[in-house]
Amino acid sequence: MKVMVVDDEKDIQFLFTQKFRKEIRQGAINFSFAFSGQEALEALKEENFQYLFLILADINMLGMSGLELLKIIKECYPNVKVFITTAYGDEYNYKTAMQYGADDYIYKPIEFENLKKKILEL
């Protein structure tokens, strides 16, 4: 399963590769990383991302927000699932994410065992 993590904090790549090392080694999950909404959209246009299944997008990023990215993805790539991640328990952002079609809304710090379960059940 192809999963893209979109977050402007670059240390997220190390964290995800450590927390999912077993699933990566077994070939159950193939991660890619984008460090801005714009970078994620550019990657989606590439042919090798046509089989992307899930995007995990942080709400608060420099430039394009995760909510803006979510709206574009759901309009242009309706089959791609999107989980929004955030460190803030903001009711407005939650409602907006759900209105834009988010498939899940995950609070940081991420509970990785719970996230693994959600991803592998898709």
ROBA-951342 format. One record per residue: residue number from 1; residue in three letters; x, y, z of N, C-alpha, C in turn. Coordinates in steps of 0.001 Angstrom, whole numbers. Example, Ala and Ser with C-alpha at 12.3 -4.5 7.8 and 13.67 -1.06 7.14 Angstrom:
2
   i  aa    n.px    n.py    n.pz   ca.px   ca.py   ca.pz    c.px    c.py    c.pz
   1 ala   13190   -5690    7800   12300   -4500    7800   13200   -3300    7800
   2 ser   12850   -2250    7080   13670   -1060    7140   12900      30    7870
This chain:
122
   i  aa    n.px    n.py    n.pz   ca.px   ca.py   ca.pz    c.px    c.py    c.pz
   1 met     842   -1165       0       0       0       0     898    1243       0
   2 lys     611    2157    -926    1383    3408   -1002     746    4467    -114
   3 val    1571    5062     762    1116    6097    1684    2069    7282    1587
   4 met    1504    8478    1439    2318    9698    1435    2047   10465    2724
   5 val    3118   10853    3394    3021   11686    4588    3417   13098    4173
   6 val    2535   14059    4461    2785   15458    4098    2865   16263    5381
   7 asp    4057   16784    5661    4293   17554    6885    5533   18403    6659
   8 asp    5492   19649    7106    6661   20514    6891    7760   20294    7924
   9 glu    7548   19405    8878    8596   19039    9830    9321   17813    9285
  10 lys   10570   18002    8870   11284   16934    8178   11614   15731    9062
  11 asp   11649   15910   10378   11945   14780   11255   10822   13747   11270
  12 ile    9691   14083   10687    8565   13147   10610    8944   11918    9776
  13 gln    9826   12102    8804   10252   10979    7956   10961    9918    8790
  14 phe   11878   10338    9624   12595    9389   10479   11626    8695   11433
  15 leu   10721    9463   12023    9757    8920   12969    8888    7837   12324
  16 phe    8346    8117   11140    7485    7136   10463    8272    5905   10026
  17 thr    9476    6082    9526   10247    4912    9088   10656    4047   10277
  18 gln   10833    4647   11444   11132    3858   12642    9888    3136   13166
  19 lys    8787    3848   13253    7562    3274   13824    6936    2210   12922
  20 phe    7189    2278   11621    6606    1325   10663    7675     439   10028
  21 arg    8831     294   10665    9932    -438   10024    9564   -1878    9681
  22 lys    8788   -2545   10537    8386   -3928   10260    7491   -3986    9021
  23 glu    6508   -3093    8951    5571   -3073    7823    6279   -2680    6525
  24 ile    7253   -1797    6623    8043   -1392    5450    8887   -2569    4971
  25 arg    9562   -3234    5907   10418   -4375    5566    9607   -5501    4922
  26 gln    8372   -5709    5401    7512   -6768    4864    6841   -6371    3553
  27 gly    6962   -5104    3166    6345   -4634    1937    4861   -4333    2073
  28 ala    4359   -4282    3305    2936   -4003    3527    2618   -2529    3275
  29 ile    3580   -1652    3581    3385    -218    3397    4629     364    2740
  30 asn    4399    1204    1737    5479    1917    1053    5236    3406    1273
  31 phe    6094    4053    2067    5928    5466    2381    6688    6356    1416
  32 ser    6093    7502    1132    6812    8608     495    6519    9830    1363
  33 phe    7344   10844    1223    7217   12023    2072    7257   13286    1237
  34 ala    6386   14212    1580    6378   15540     966    6404   16540    2116
  35 phe    7146   17618    1935    7347   18557    3030    6583   19862    2841
  36 ser    5628   19835    1916    4695   20958    1734    3511   20444     921
  37 gly    2420   21182     984    1259   20817     183    1565   20859   -1295
  38 gln    2314   21868   -1709    2668   22004   -3121    3526   20836   -3593
  39 glu    4479   20429   -2767    5327   19279   -3111    4482   18016   -3241
  40 ala    3479   17865   -2386    2596   16700   -2458    1809   16698   -3763
  41 leu    1284   17852   -4152     518   17928   -5406    1389   17645   -6612
  42 glu    2626   18134   -6596    3546   17853   -7701    3845   16360   -7777
  43 ala    4022   15720   -6625    4292   14281   -6607    3075   13498   -7125
  44 leu    1877   13944   -6796     668   13256   -7257     529   13289   -8773
  45 lys    1071   14314   -9408     989   14423  -10864    1910   13436  -11572
  46 glu    2914   12942  -10847    3844   11993  -11448    3165   10643  -11640
  47 glu    3510    9984  -12686    2883    8714  -13038    3020    7660  -11946
  48 asn    4154    7618  -11242    4362    6573  -10245    3497    6758   -8999
  49 phe    2750    7852   -8907    1864    8045   -7767     411    7753   -8115
  50 gln     174    7177   -9279   -1197    6872   -9655   -1814    5800   -8764
  51 tyr    -993    5030   -8085   -1499    3980   -7205   -1447    4374   -5740
  52 leu   -1278    5653   -5458   -1266    6139   -4086   -2625    5873   -3455
  53 phe   -2607    5331   -2261   -3849    4930   -1611   -4261    5886    -495
  54 leu   -3268    6409     256   -3566    7206    1439   -2580    8347    1574
  55 ile   -3098    9505    1984   -2255   10649    2323   -2534   11019    3767
  56 leu   -1462   11171    4538   -1552   11686    5902   -1035   13120    5836
  57 ala   -1900   14099    6044   -1517   15500    5872   -1696   16288    7166
  58 asp    -648   16986    7546    -714   17879    8698   -1529   19113    8315
  59 ile   -2303   19641    9249   -3088   20847    8953   -2186   22070    8852
  60 asn   -1349   22263    9856    -561   23495    9935     793   23329    9264
  61 met     883   23846    8042    2136   23832    7299    2348   25212    6703
  62 leu    3588   25545    6460    3881   26798    5770    3328   26723    4360
  63 gly    2865   27835    3843    2296   27843    2496     899   27261    2533
  64 met     663   26243    1738    -649   25596    1645    -936   24794    2920
  65 ser   -2088   25003    3510   -2459   24246    4711   -2914   22841    4324
  66 gly   -2973   21973    5305   -3464   20626    5065   -4919   20604    4631
  67 leu   -5694   21577    5109   -7104   21646    4697   -7225   22049    3235
  68 glu   -6404   22992    2800   -6405   23376    1378   -5989   22190     522
  69 leu   -4963   21482     970   -4488   20296     251   -5591   19238     186
  70 leu   -6258   19000    1296   -7360   18038    1349   -8427   18366     317
  71 lys   -8826   19604     253   -9878   20017    -682   -9469   19733   -2127
  72 ile   -8237   20059   -2473   -7745   19823   -3831   -7667   18328   -4135
  73 ile   -7145   17565   -3192   -7008   16118   -3410   -8369   15477   -3633
  74 lys   -9342   15829   -2817  -10665   15211   -2944  -11365   15628   -4237
  75 glu  -11038   16804   -4754  -11608   17231   -6036  -10917   16553   -7214
  76 cys   -9603   16428   -7135   -8825   15922   -8279   -8520   14421   -8210
  77 tyr   -8450   13877   -7015   -8106   12466   -6818   -9082   11858   -5813
  78 pro  -10362   11739   -6167  -11385   11330   -5201  -11191    9937   -4605
  79 asn  -10419    9075   -5241  -10214    7725   -4715   -9126    7643   -3661
  80 val   -8339    8711   -3517   -7270    8718   -2527   -7872    9061   -1161
  81 lys   -7579    8240    -181   -8037    8509    1183   -7091    9532    1815
  82 val   -7654   10391    2673   -6843   11419    3331   -7150   11417    4822
  83 phe   -6100   11236    5622   -6185   11395    7066   -5531   12738    7389
  84 ile   -6227   13577    8113   -5679   14859    8549   -5068   14673    9932
  85 thr   -3881   15247   10141   -3239   15193   11456   -3088   16610   11993
  86 thr   -3219   16740   13299   -3094   18055   13917   -2712   17927   15389
  87 ala   -2025   18922   15872   -1669   18985   17286   -2692   19804   18069
  88 tyr   -3677   20344   17371   -4634   21252   18003   -6046   20675   17933
  89 gly   -6771   20742   19038   -8136   20244   19095   -9137   21324   18725
  90 asp   -9054   21800   17517   -9849   22919   17034  -11124   22415   16355
  91 glu  -12281   22774   16879  -13568   22322   16349  -13793   22793   14911
  92 tyr  -13383   24023   14594  -13562   24560   13240  -12779   23716   12232
  93 asn  -11513   23425   12546  -10697   22631   11620  -11266   21226   11452
  94 tyr  -11765   20647   12540  -12361   19309   12449  -13570   19334   11513
  95 lys  -14463   20278   11729  -15666   20362   10895  -15314   20639    9434
  96 thr  -14337   21505    9216  -13916   21822    7854  -13316   20587    7183
  97 ala  -12475   19867    7912  -11862   18650    7361  -12935   17637    6969
  98 met  -13917   17457    7817  -14996   16505    7517  -15826   16986    6320
  99 gln  -16075   18292    6261  -16825   18866    5134  -16073   18668    3819
 100 tyr  -14748   18773    3852  -13932   18605    2652  -13706   17144    2282
 101 gly  -14155   16226    3139  -14062   14809    2795  -12959   14019    3459
 102 ala  -12398   14513    4558  -11352   13763    5263  -11878   12392    5660
 103 asp  -11030   11390    5522  -11403   10034    5884  -11134    9734    7357
 104 asp  -10290   10555    7981  -10045   10436    9417   -9365   11723    9880
 105 tyr   -9404   11938   11181   -8834   13139   11802   -8050   12650   13012
 106 ile   -6741   12800   12970   -5864   12205   13971   -5116   13301   14729
 107 tyr   -5155   13190   16048   -4479   14176   16892   -3040   13760   17165
 108 lys   -2166   14768   17213    -767   14554   17591    -652   14785   19097
 109 pro     239   14117   19781    1175   13151   19208     428   11905   18714
 110 ile     871   11428   17594     215   10293   16944     425    9022   17762
 111 glu    -646    8297   17989    -566    6975   18609    -327    5987   17471
 112 phe     914    5608   17273    1301    4850   16081     679    3456   16011
 113 glu     464    2795   17125    -171    1478   17071   -1600    1595   16551
 114 asn   -2298    2618   16999   -3661    2876   16527   -3651    3240   15039
 115 leu   -2694    4072   14628   -2582    4463   13224   -2274    3254   12349
 116 lys   -1368    2391   12784   -1056    1174   12025   -2317     363   11781
 117 lys   -3095     188   12834   -4326    -588   12734   -5268      40   11701
 118 lys   -5432    1360   11759   -6327    2044   10826   -5847    1886    9388
 119 ile   -4549    2041    9177   -3992    1943    7823   -4149     529    7274
 120 leu   -3795    -450    8068   -3819   -1834    7588   -5240   -2369    7428
 121 glu   -6224   -1712    8036   -7619   -2125    7865   -8263   -1516    6632
 122 leu   -7605    -572    5985   -8185      70    4805   -8293    -890    3639
